[in-house]
Amino acid sequence: MEHTRNIAPMKLELLLAVVQNDKVAYFSSLIQSHQANLQLTVPAKGTTHLILNYLGLTDRPKSLVVSVIRASESKKLIELLDETFKKGKGYKGIAFTIPMTSVVGTLVYGFLSNDKRTVKKEEA
């Protein structure tokens, strides 16, 4: 007989952060410490690259870090990232969140929300 699990859903958000290439590992670790189980990092351009190209200057390489986080962690994480962005020139960046409206499947949801209650238990 299969047991059903009633799990109150946690709201999830997609966190997008554009950061300096040489600080990707730092920011990724910082975000992961706030219950982010899924992250994707891709090359990106900062918002000033068009102006700098026009002036013949080069922009520092950037990366886009995309993470799925719990909505309950969102405000704390954005505030922490904002404080970190103010540390100095090498830490500059931008971050924002987008609410996720639905996730299909209990196991996928459990992984994305870092909720251990959704893991199937082995039957003896």
C-alpha positions in Angstrom: 0.0 0.0 0.0 1.4 3.4 -1.0 1.4 6.2 1.6 0.5 9.7 0.4 2.4 12.6 1.9 0.6 15.9 2.6 3.2 18.6 2.4 2.4 22.2 2.8 4.0 23.9 -0.2 6.8 26.5 0.3 6.7 29.2 -2.3 9.7 29.3 -4.6 11.4 32.1 -6.4 14.0 32.3 -9.2 17.0 34.4 -8.1 19.0 36.1 -10.9 22.3 37.7 -10.1 24.8 39.3 -12.5 28.3 39.3 -10.8 32.0 39.6 -11.8 33.4 36.3 -13.3 36.1 36.1 -10.7 33.5 36.2 -7.8 31.1 33.5 -9.2 32.3 30.8 -6.8 31.9 33.2 -3.9 28.4 34.3 -4.8 27.4 30.8 -5.7 28.5 29.6 -2.3 26.7 32.5 -0.6 23.4 31.7 -2.4 23.8 27.9 -1.7 24.1 28.6 2.0 20.5 29.9 1.9 18.9 26.5 0.9 19.4 26.8 -2.9 19.6 23.3 -4.3 19.7 24.3 -8.0 22.0 26.8 -9.6 23.1 27.6 -13.1 25.9 29.9 -14.1 26.2 31.4 -17.7 28.4 34.1 -19.2 26.8 37.5 -19.3 27.4 41.1 -20.1 27.0 43.9 -17.6 24.6 46.8 -18.1 27.4 49.2 -19.0 29.0 47.2 -21.9 27.4 49.3 -24.7 28.7 52.6 -23.3 32.2 51.2 -22.6 32.4 49.7 -26.1 31.5 53.0 -27.6 34.3 54.7 -25.6 36.8 52.0 -26.6 37.0 50.6 -23.1 36.6 47.0 -22.0 34.0 45.7 -19.5 35.0 43.2 -16.9 33.6 39.7 -17.7 30.3 38.9 -15.9 28.3 35.8 -15.2 24.6 35.3 -14.6 23.9 33.1 -11.6 20.3 31.6 -11.7 19.1 29.9 -8.5 15.9 28.5 -7.2 15.4 29.6 -3.6 12.6 29.5 -1.0 10.5 32.7 -0.9 11.1 32.7 2.8 14.8 33.2 2.2 14.4 35.8 -0.5 14.4 39.0 1.5 17.4 37.9 3.7 19.4 36.8 0.7 18.7 39.9 -1.4 19.8 42.1 1.7 22.9 40.0 2.1 23.8 40.3 -1.6 23.1 44.1 -1.5 25.6 44.4 1.5 28.1 42.3 -0.4 27.8 44.4 -3.6 28.8 47.4 -1.4 32.0 45.8 -0.3 34.0 47.2 -3.1 34.6 47.3 -6.9 35.3 43.6 -7.3 32.0 42.7 -5.6 29.7 44.9 -7.7 26.6 43.2 -9.2 22.8 43.2 -9.4 20.3 40.7 -8.1 16.5 40.3 -8.2 13.9 37.5 -7.8 10.9 36.3 -9.8 8.2 34.3 -8.1 7.6 30.8 -9.5 3.9 30.0 -9.8 3.9 26.3 -10.2 6.2 23.2 -10.0 5.0 19.8 -11.2 5.9 16.7 -9.2 6.5 16.2 -5.5 10.0 14.9 -5.9 11.0 17.8 -8.2 9.4 20.3 -5.8 11.1 18.7 -2.8 14.5 19.0 -4.5 14.0 22.6 -5.5 12.7 23.6 -2.1 15.4 21.6 -0.3 12.5 19.8 1.6 13.7 16.4 2.9 10.2 15.3 3.7 9.5 14.6 0.0 12.3 12.0 -0.3 10.9 8.5 -0.9 11.8 6.1 2.0 13.0 2.6 1.2 10.4 -0.1 2.2 11.8 -2.9 4.3 
